[in-house]
Amino acid sequence: MAEDEEKESADTKKKSGGLSPKLKIIIVVGLAVAIIGISAAVGGFMARSAAAAAAPPQGPQTTQPAAEEPAAGETKSDVQYTYCEMEPTIVNLDEPRLARYIRASIVLAVKAENFKAVSELVDKKKPELKSWLTVYLAGCSLEDVRGPKNLNRICREVREAFNEQLWPGSKPLIEKVLLKEFAVQ
């Protein structure tokens, strides 16, 4: 009977390429540990890269003008926007039972010909704009900030409020408010 078991284990080794089941398990576990280690290293690298990219900008920053949707009477190639980035805003949501917060970074899109005037006024009134944005977002609940409809509404309301604060009763110069970052935790 011992000879039969030895013969079966020898046949099993031949069929499996000469590796014992214990050795196979060790190899599989070793590969799994290696894959997990590599994934953790890549994740750490990505997190450091994201943190470096999320560092708050110093003052308004511009990017290359890009063609966007035209206003009435203009063709698409006529409209050039320049972008003014605001510092990130972090606020607690208006949630009674949960401690939730938002980290939001917005970008103001203005026509290229108005950029200098807008960026100077935004710099001058930045504390007021940031305060308004903080109070506005702190008044939102979790349901108020979920989904694309609500995010579009928030962008529209911020644009309207900023335009009214910067140019009360006159033509608004901020064309769009874009979300660079909007994280709810």
Secondary structure, DSSP 8 states (H G I E B T S, - for coil): -HHHHHHHHHHHHHHTTT--HHHHHHHHHHHHHHHHHHHHHHHHHHHHHHHHHTS--SS------EE----TT--GGG-EEEEEE---EEEE-S-SSS--EEEEEEEEEEEGGGHHHHHHHHHHHHHHHHHHHHHHHHT--TGGG-SHHHHHHHHHHHHHHHHHHHSTTS---EEEEEEEEEEE-
